[in-house]
C-alpha cells in the first residue's frame, strides 16, 4: 500500500469532475486521479498510491541525488587506492 | 523504469555501504517506520550488508497489521449483511478477525470485492444503486487522501449507497508512543517517504528535538534506504538530532498542500487502537460530523463486537520493534501466510511475511548448499 512506484503521465482527461490520467508504470497502464497534483503535465513522473498521485518526482532533485552519489563513489576510490 | 532502476544499481549501493562503514564508530539502533521499507530491506538483504554496529528494527508502519481487531470484526459483520457489497484493498481479505476473515465471509456467500482504489468503489456504487457499497478505509497518511476524496466525490455525485468503514492511523503519534515507551531502544528513525510526500516533514523537528533522535525522511529503493541510514548515522556520530530529508525527489518540507486541505476537511483527529499495541491518543482520523452520512459505523448496526486475539501471536511486540519475527514460537510453523495467526504474517508490508518470504528462502538455500 505504501510502495508507491513512480509512473509517467501519458494522457489527462476529466471524469465526473475529477482530473484523471493514464499513467504508465514500466509498460503497465492504470487510471490515476491527479486531483492532488493539479500542476502535473503529460510526461511528468508521479508517485501513485491507491490510484491517486501524491507527488510529482522532481527531475532537479533526482539530478542532485545522482551528483551526491557520484561524490560519495569518488570519495571511495582514493580510500581504496590508499589501502 | 526511470526513477527506479538507477536506485537499485550495485555501484551506488556499494559506495554508500563503504561510506556508512567509514562513518560508523559506535553501535546504533535505527527503526524504519514503514512496512514497505521493511520488505525492501529484507528483499535486498540490506540489513546483512550493513556493518554490525547498525541494528535495524522494524516499525509499526504496516496499515493492515495495525488495523484494530474490533474494526476487522466490524468489517466482517457488515460484509455479511444482505444487500451489502463490501470493498477493500486486497491485503485486508486474509487478515484474521476474532473468528474468521473476509475471504471466509465471501466463501459463505457475502459480496466481498477487492478494489485497487476507493474510486473503484465509487464506480460500483454508481453502477449498483440497489446495493450498499461499503469501503474499508484503512491505512496511514498515504491512503487517507484517496479515501477522503472518495467521500467528497460521493457527495458531489449525490450517492446515498456509499459509505466508509474508517480506520485511519497517523505516523507521528506512533513515533511519540515508541520513543516515550519505557525501555525504548530506538536511537534514530528512517521516516516513511511517502507519508512525508503527503504530510511533509514539518511535524518531525519537534520530535527530533524533544527526544534527541535524528528523523530522516527515507525512500524505498536500496539506494534511498542506504542514503537514509547514512544520513542518520552521520547525525548520530556527530551528536546531532535533526529532521532531515534524504528523499528529496518526492518529498518537500510542506508536503502536498491540496491533499492536506482535503484531509483536514473530511477527517478529524481521534484516539485510535492499534492492533497489538493498544490505544495511542489522537493517533487516528475519523470522519467529521458533516460527513456522518458516509460513515458505515453509523449506517449499519452490527451490535456488540467481542474481540479475541490469538494467544500465541507476538505481532504487537514485533510492531513495536521489541521482538523479531523469528523470535515467535509460531513463526513458520503454526503461523504462515496461508494460515496467519496475526496480520503481520498476512500483509505484503508485514514484518513476519517479509521474514517468511525472504529469510526462509535463504535458510532453505543454505540447507541445499550444505547438502551439495
Interface residues (C-beta under 8 A of the other chain):
Chain A: X1 X2 X3 X4 X5 X6 X8 X16 X17 X18 X25 X26 X30 X33 X35 X36 X37 X38 X45 X47 X49 X50 X51 X52 X54 X55 X57 X58 X61 X62 X64 X65 X66 X69 X72 X73 X75 X76 X79
Chain B: X1 X2 X3 X4 X6 X11 X12 X14 X15 X16 X18 X19 X22 X34 X35 X36 X39 X61 X63 X64 X89 X91 X116 X117 X118 X119 X120 X139 X140 X142 X143 X145 X146 X147 X149 X153 X156 X157 X192 X194 X195 X197 X198 X220 X223 X227 X248 X249 X250 X251 X256 X258 X259 X262 X348 X349
